[in-house]
């Protein structure tokens, strides 16, 4: 696994990747960053894929900064389209999304500007499941104006520890938290939180129901942020949709059972 970057709109976008010639799979993050995909990147490459886990602008290791307008799901999806073009990715695309990145992935499929051959959602936001309280409070401009970097890092510390659903080592936790020590990254994260709106997933439902593209849901069943009941409902209502449950796993199942998650994704994208 290596980190690379490519210019999008004149700003460098950072991404984790492995492999070279295999089918490319875009891996999208939400209120975290590309670190959530790190446990499965090498595994996906070994299975015969070329995973690309990108950091949105102003997130993780990417340059730039998001605003409330550019952090909205449709704007992030349009940015991913430009990122795919900068990579030279060929259509039809293979896309996986985690958390709010799942809403972006759904929008890519529904918008139809790029052809998405297969869509995978990993503990994604769906329906009206979001924003969760820890994110929703950042929709309040007074909260955003008053919070300090240290307070934001501490809030993210609590969220990451809960989402991982296993004891993280001190170095793992600090790796997750490292971007948020940068005020620019913190502002971008708060923009994603401020732009979080369940209408983006609710409005996509008609298009998802009409889409015949294969869809996979991979879900940590102990997720307290995005309960598996939402995945079960989506699998029942949307055609060509399969649910893979990951036992004893939370909101970031890649941290709990990377073999199962990578195996499910690789089997789906290579079938």
C-alpha positions in Angstrom: 0.0 0.0 0.0 1.3 3.4 -1.0 0.1 7.0 -0.9 -0.1 9.0 -4.1 -1.6 12.2 -5.3 -3.2 13.7 -8.4 -4.2 17.2 -9.2 -8.0 17.9 -9.3 -9.1 21.4 -10.0 -5.4 22.5 -9.5 -5.3 21.0 -6.0 -3.6 17.8 -5.0 -5.9 14.9 -4.0 -4.2 12.3 -1.8 -5.1 8.6 -2.1 -4.1 5.2 -0.8 -3.6 2.5 -3.5 -2.0 -0.8 -4.3 -1.7 -2.8 -7.5 -1.4 -1.3 -11.0 -3.1 -3.1 -13.8 -6.2 -4.6 -12.1 -9.7 -3.2 -12.3 -9.8 0.1 -10.4 -12.2 0.4 -7.4 -12.9 3.8 -6.0 -13.2 3.7 -2.2 -14.9 6.7 -0.6 -14.8 7.9 3.0 -17.3 9.9 5.0 -16.8 11.6 8.3 -13.4 9.9 8.7 -10.8 9.8 5.9 -9.0 7.2 3.7 -7.5 5.6 6.9 -10.8 3.7 7.3 -9.9 1.7 4.1 -6.3 1.0 5.0 -6.9 -2.5 6.5 -8.4 -3.8 3.2 -6.3 -2.0 0.6 -3.6 -4.6 0.3 -6.1 -7.4 0.6 -8.1 -6.1 -2.3 -5.0 -5.7 -4.4 -3.9 -9.3 -3.7 -7.4 -10.4 -4.8 -6.9 -8.8 -8.2 -8.2 -5.3 -7.8 -6.6 -1.8 -7.9 -8.2 -0.1 -4.9 -8.0 3.7 -4.7 -9.0 5.2 -1.3 -9.2 8.9 -1.9 -9.3 11.8 0.6 -11.9 14.4 -0.3 -10.5 18.0 -0.6 -9.5 19.3 2.8 -9.7 15.8 4.3 -7.0 13.4 5.4 -3.9 14.2 3.4 -5.5 16.1 0.6 -4.9 19.8 -0.1 -7.7 22.3 -0.3 -10.6 23.0 2.0 -14.4 22.3 1.9 -17.2 24.7 2.4 -20.8 24.0 3.2 -21.5 24.2 -0.5 -18.7 22.0 -1.7 -19.2 19.5 1.1 -22.8 18.7 0.1 -23.3 15.2 -1.3 -24.0 16.3 -4.9 -20.9 18.5 -4.9 -18.7 15.7 -3.5 -20.0 13.3 -6.2 -19.2 15.8 -8.9 -15.7 16.2 -7.4 -15.3 12.3 -7.5 -16.2 12.4 -11.2 -13.4 14.9 -11.8 -11.0 12.8 -9.6 -11.8 9.7 -11.7 -11.1 11.7 -14.8 -7.8 12.9 -13.4 -6.8 9.3 -12.7 -7.8 8.2 -16.2 -10.3 5.7 -14.7 -12.3 3.9 -17.4 -16.0 3.5 -17.3 -18.0 1.6 -16.2 -16.8 2.4 -12.6 -16.6 0.2 -9.6 -17.4 2.2 -6.4 -17.6 1.5 -2.7 -18.6 4.1 -0.1 -18.4 4.1 3.7 -20.5 6.3 6.0 -21.4 9.6 4.2 -19.1 8.4 1.4 -21.9 5.8 0.8 -24.3 8.7 0.0 -21.8 10.1 -2.4 -21.5 6.6 -4.0 -25.2 6.3 -4.3 -25.4 9.7 -5.9 -22.8 8.7 -8.5 -25.0 5.7 -9.5 -28.2 7.7 -9.5 -26.9 10.8 -11.3 -25.8 8.7 -14.3 -23.2 11.1 -15.6 -20.7 8.3 -15.2 -21.6 4.7 -15.7 -21.3 2.8 -12.4 -21.2 -0.9 -13.1 -21.3 -2.1 -9.4 -21.9 -0.3 -6.2 -20.9 -1.4 -2.7 -22.0 0.3 0.6 -20.1 -0.4 3.8 -22.0 0.8 6.9 -23.3 3.6 4.8 -25.8 6.3 5.6 -29.2 5.5 4.0 -32.8 6.7 4.2 -33.1 9.1 7.2 -30.4 7.4 9.2 -28.2 10.6 9.3 -26.9 12.9 10.5 -26.2 11.2 13.8 -26.3 13.4 16.9 -22.5 13.7 17.1 -22.4 15.1 13.6 -25.8 17.0 13.6 -24.6 19.4 16.3 -22.1 20.8 13.9 -25.0 22.0 11.7 -25.3 24.8 14.4 -23.2 27.8 13.3 -22.7 28.8 16.9 -21.2 25.4 17.7 -18.8 25.7 14.7 -17.8 29.2 15.6 -17.1 28.4 19.3 -15.3 25.0 19.0 -11.5 24.8 19.3 -9.2 22.4 17.5 -8.5 20.6 20.8 -12.2 20.2 21.4 -12.8 18.9 17.9 -9.9 16.4 18.1 -11.4 15.1 21.4 -14.8 14.8 19.9 -13.3 12.8 17.0 -11.3 10.7 19.5 -14.6 9.6 21.2 -16.3 8.9 17.8 -13.4 6.9 16.3 -13.0 4.8 19.4 -16.7 4.0 19.3 -16.8 3.4 15.6 -13.8 1.0 15.7 -15.6 -1.3 18.1 -12.3 -2.7 19.3 -9.5 -1.3 21.5 -7.2 0.8 19.2 -3.6 1.1 20.1 -2.3 4.5 21.0 -0.5 4.7 17.6 -3.6 3.6 15.7 -5.8 6.2 17.4 -3.3 9.0 16.9 -3.0 8.0 13.2 -6.8 8.3 12.9 -6.8 11.7 14.7 -3.7 13.2 13.1 -5.5 15.2 10.3 -7.8 17.0 12.7 -5.0 18.7 14.5 -4.8 20.9 11.3 -7.4 23.7 11.6 -7.9 23.6 7.8 -8.9 19.9 8.0 -11.1 20.6 11.0 -13.0 23.3 9.1 -13.5 20.9 6.2 -14.8 18.2 8.5 -17.2 20.6 10.1 -18.3 21.6 6.6 -19.1 17.9 5.9 -21.0 17.7 9.2 -22.8 21.0 8.5 -23.9 19.8 5.0 -25.1 16.4 6.2 -28.7 16.1 5.2 -30.8 12.9 4.9 -32.7 14.4 2.0 -29.8 13.4 -0.2 -30.3 9.7 0.4 -34.1 9.9 0.6 -34.2 11.7 -2.8 -32.0 8.9 -4.4 -34.4 6.1 -3.5 -36.4 6.2 -6.7 -33.3 6.0 -8.9 -31.8 3.2 -6.7 -35.1 1.2 -7.0 -35.0 1.6 -10.8 -31.3 0.6 -11.2 -30.5 -2.9 -12.2 -26.8 -2.5 -11.4 -25.5 -5.0 -8.9 -25.3 -3.6 -5.3 -23.6 -5.0 -2.2 -24.2 -4.0 1.4 -21.4 -5.0 3.8 -22.4 -4.2 7.4 -20.9 -4.5 10.8 -23.9 -5.7 12.7 -23.0 -4.0 16.0 -22.9 -0.5 14.4 -24.4 2.0 16.8 -24.3 4.8 14.3 -25.8 3.1 11.2 -27.9 0.1 12.5 -28.1 -3.0 10.3 -31.9 -2.6 10.2 -31.3 0.1 7.6 -29.2 -2.2 5.5 -31.9 -5.0 5.8 -34.5 -2.5 4.6 -32.5 -1.4 1.7 -31.7 -4.9 0.6 -35.4 -5.7 0.7 -36.5 -2.7 -1.3 -33.7 -2.2 -3.9 -33.3 -4.7 -6.8 -30.0 -6.6 -7.3 -29.0 -5.8 -3.7 -27.2 -8.3 -1.5 -26.4 -7.9 2.2 -23.4 -9.4 3.9 -23.4 -9.2 7.7 -20.1 -8.9 9.5 -20.6 -10.3 13.0 -18.9 -8.7 16.0 -18.1 -5.6 14.0 -19.0 -1.9 14.4 -19.2 1.1 12.2 -15.8 0.5 10.6 -15.9 -3.3 10.0 -12.6 -3.0 8.2 -11.0 -2.7 11.6 -12.8 -5.7 13.0 -12.7 -8.3 10.2 -10.7 -7.0 7.3 -10.5 -10.5 5.7 -14.3 -10.8 5.6 -14.8 -7.3 4.3 -12.1 -7.5 1.7 -13.3 -11.0 0.6 -16.9 -9.8 0.2 -15.9 -6.7 -1.8 -13.4 -8.6 -4.0 -15.9 -11.4 -4.7 -18.5 -8.8 -5.6 -16.4 -6.6 -7.8 -14.6 -9.4 -9.6 -17.8 -11.5 -10.3 
